[in-house]
Amino acid sequence: MKVGLLTQAQKDLLVGTEYEPSTYYNPIQDCNNDWVISTQEMEQTTNVDYLWVKSLSLIDYCPPPFTPPPHTLPE
């Protein structure tokens, strides 16, 4: 799966911002600690201030390793 690669500064700009009415960007970190957004977010951007996301470099998504939550046993 391809995703759009963000810099830290670009990620900071997108957090809490709508890419279309009532739909917000959700940058996440991949297994390489790179910030990324989905191609859906890129393609569906209608906010004129953020049309630059449509030209982000695409990379293969590498999910971060799963760390199960610690178990807590009743005492």
C-alpha positions in Angstrom: 0.0 0.0 0.0 1.3 3.4 -0.9 1.1 6.5 1.4 2.2 10.1 1.2 5.5 11.0 2.9 5.5 14.1 5.2 8.2 16.1 6.8 7.7 16.9 10.6 6.8 20.4 9.6 4.2 19.2 7.1 2.7 16.8 9.7 2.5 19.6 12.2 0.5 21.8 9.7 -1.9 19.0 8.9 -2.8 17.9 12.5 -6.4 19.1 13.2 -6.9 20.3 9.7 -9.8 19.4 7.4 -9.0 18.0 4.0 -12.6 18.2 3.0 -15.6 19.5 5.1 -15.8 17.6 8.4 -13.0 15.2 7.5 -9.6 15.6 9.1 -6.1 14.6 8.2 -4.7 11.8 10.3 -0.9 11.6 10.0 0.6 8.5 11.5 4.2 7.2 11.9 5.3 4.1 10.1 8.0 1.5 11.1 10.7 3.9 10.0 9.3 6.7 12.2 8.3 8.6 9.0 5.1 10.6 9.1 2.6 9.6 6.4 -1.0 10.2 5.3 -3.2 7.9 3.2 -3.5 8.3 -0.6 -7.3 8.8 0.1 -6.5 11.9 2.2 -4.3 13.1 -0.6 -6.8 12.5 -3.4 -9.8 13.8 -1.5 -8.2 17.1 -0.4 -10.4 20.0 -1.4 -9.0 22.5 1.1 -7.2 25.0 -1.2 -4.6 25.8 1.4 -3.5 22.1 1.4 -3.6 21.1 -2.2 0.2 20.6 -2.0 -0.5 17.2 -0.4 -1.6 15.9 -3.8 2.1 16.1 -4.9 3.7 14.3 -1.9 6.1 11.6 -2.7 4.6 8.1 -2.4 6.3 5.4 -0.4 5.4 1.8 0.6 3.6 1.7 4.0 5.6 -0.2 6.6 3.4 -0.7 9.7 5.0 -0.2 13.0 5.6 -3.3 15.1 2.7 -4.3 17.3 3.3 -4.0 21.0 0.6 -5.7 23.0 -0.6 -3.8 26.1 0.8 -5.2 29.3 -1.5 -7.6 31.2 -2.6 -6.7 34.6 -3.6 -9.5 36.8 -6.0 -9.1 39.7 -4.3 -9.3 43.0 
